[in-house]
Amino acid sequence: MRRPKISVIIPVYRAEKFLYRCLNSILTQTFTDFEVLLIDDGSPDRSGEICEEYAKKDARIRVFHKENGGVSSARNVGLREVKGDWIMFVDSDDTVDADYIEHYYLSVKDDVQLVLGRIDIPQKEIIHQEESVISNSELVHFVIEHKVLNFSAPFCKIFNRQIIVDNDILFPIGVHMGEDGIFFTRYLNNINILKVIDYCGYNYNRHTDSLSQRYYAFKEEWECYVLWRAEVERFVHDYLDDNPSINKMKCVWSLRIGETFHRCLQAIYRYTEDNLSIREQVQLLKSIPDKDAKEYGLYFKPLNCYNSMYKWLFMHKFFIPYVIMGRIDKIVRKFYKKEV
């Protein structure tokens, strides 16, 4: 089989309501030299059947069925099986404009290793940038100044397959939140030229079952924080060595690490399935290393008074009031959800 220019990886799980429109938007692209890898992650609905239905219609589609293991494991199957020179990701509940693939592929020129598009998602900072090529230390500066890691999902981007293969860049397994950011930062750690374009073309479908709305057990959330922080520290290392006047930790915490740490604290009371006692929740708060807690106090800036109160309680080690406030918050949120 001839190598296609583009490989589009689509993880599929419980997507029967959205999958038809997603695949139709892919198969009507103005650019046609691509393959689609549909990774059925053990879907209990008709998603797997729909994948096979489309594969019979179009030879560019390849289907892989696997036991349920999460979106990271599904995307990793795709990364190991791709044949294209360049890789794009689409989620099965989203759609793309007709010129989506063409626009990103035509932007790959002059040794560019990553194309970063505009993000058009409500409640997200939109990166509006004139088309430009950014390299070396300017790349790190751009990511910091424009808060690129605030949206590190793999769509609205095109990745070089060879860079991923040569550096064994995969999505982390066992991490249910922030896996996109870890993968993206790992990729950034292995390139020195990116291109920014003022184009989106991606239609994001945010719904109530979205992963970003869920919280997981503290241990899992903390693992995400540790992994992502390590990648971010590596990313800014060389840049900060050349700029000794810049506060390294302040820089690191500005790149989503503050939000990720704060989310770990929230998970202690928002995760609904472990039924921890007040004493157990307090012990989790006490288990947080002093070094991380100190940096959180210095560099994390809460976006509202509500989170500022949580931060104040935590930094003053008022752990019992912190947990009680969290439990009240959990009850209110549950009641509000029922009312809505």
C-alpha positions, 0 to 999 in steps of 0.5 A: 500500500502506498504511504498516504500523506496524512493519517487521521487517528480517531479513538471511538467509544460510545460514539454512535450518536456522533460518529456518522457526522464525524466520519462524513466530515472527514470523508468529504475533505477537499484533500484526499490523500489520507487514511483514517484509523478508527480505534474502537475502544471496546464500545458497548454500543453500535460504534464498532459496527458503524466503523466497519460499515464505513470501512467497507465503503472507503478503502482509506479507512482501517478499523482496529477493535480492542478491549476498553483501555481509555482514550490514551491506549486507543490513540497509542494503537493508532500511533503504532499503526499509522502509515502517513508522513503526518498525523492528525487527531479527531475525536469521534464526537466532533466534526471538521470543516471541508478544508481542514486537512488541506489547510494544515497539510499545506502549512507544512513547509520549510522544515516545520515540525508542528503546525499549531492552529487557532483554538475556537472553543468557548471558555478557552483563550483563543490564540490569534496569531498571524502566520509565522514560523517560530524556532529554537528559544523563540518557540519556548518563549511563544508557548510561555507568553501565549499560554499554548499549554492551556489548550494542549488537546491534539486537534487543531495541530498536525504532527510529524510521524517520524519525530513521534517514532524516533522519540517513542512519544506516546500518550501516558497510560493510566492517566485519565486527565491531562494525558493530552498535555503530557503527550503534547509537551513531550512532542514539544520537547523534541522539536525546534520549529513550529508554525502558527496559523490563524485557522481552526476548522475544528468543531468541538462538541462539548457535552455533559459526559465530557472527560474534562468535567470528571474528577478521578481519585487523588492518586490518579490526578497526582500522577498526572501532575507529576508527569506533566510537571516533569515534561514542562520543567524539561521544556523550559530548562534550556530557555531558562538557562539562557535567561537567568533573570527569569524565575524558573518555578514561576514560569513552570507553574504558569504552564498549566502546572498550577491548575493541575496541582489545584485540580489534585486538591479539588479531586479530594472532595469532588471525586464521588466513588471512594467515599473517604472519611474526613480523616482520610481526606485530611491525610491526603492533604497532609501527604502533599510534599512541602516543596509543592505546597510552597510553590503552589502558595507562591505561584498559583493565582486563583481565578475567583474568590471561591478558589482563593478561599480554598487556597487560603485554607490549604496554605494555612493548613486548616485541613478540616475546614477545607474538607468540610467546605469541599463536602458542602460544595459537593452536595450543592453541586449534586443538588444543582445538577438534579435541579437542572 
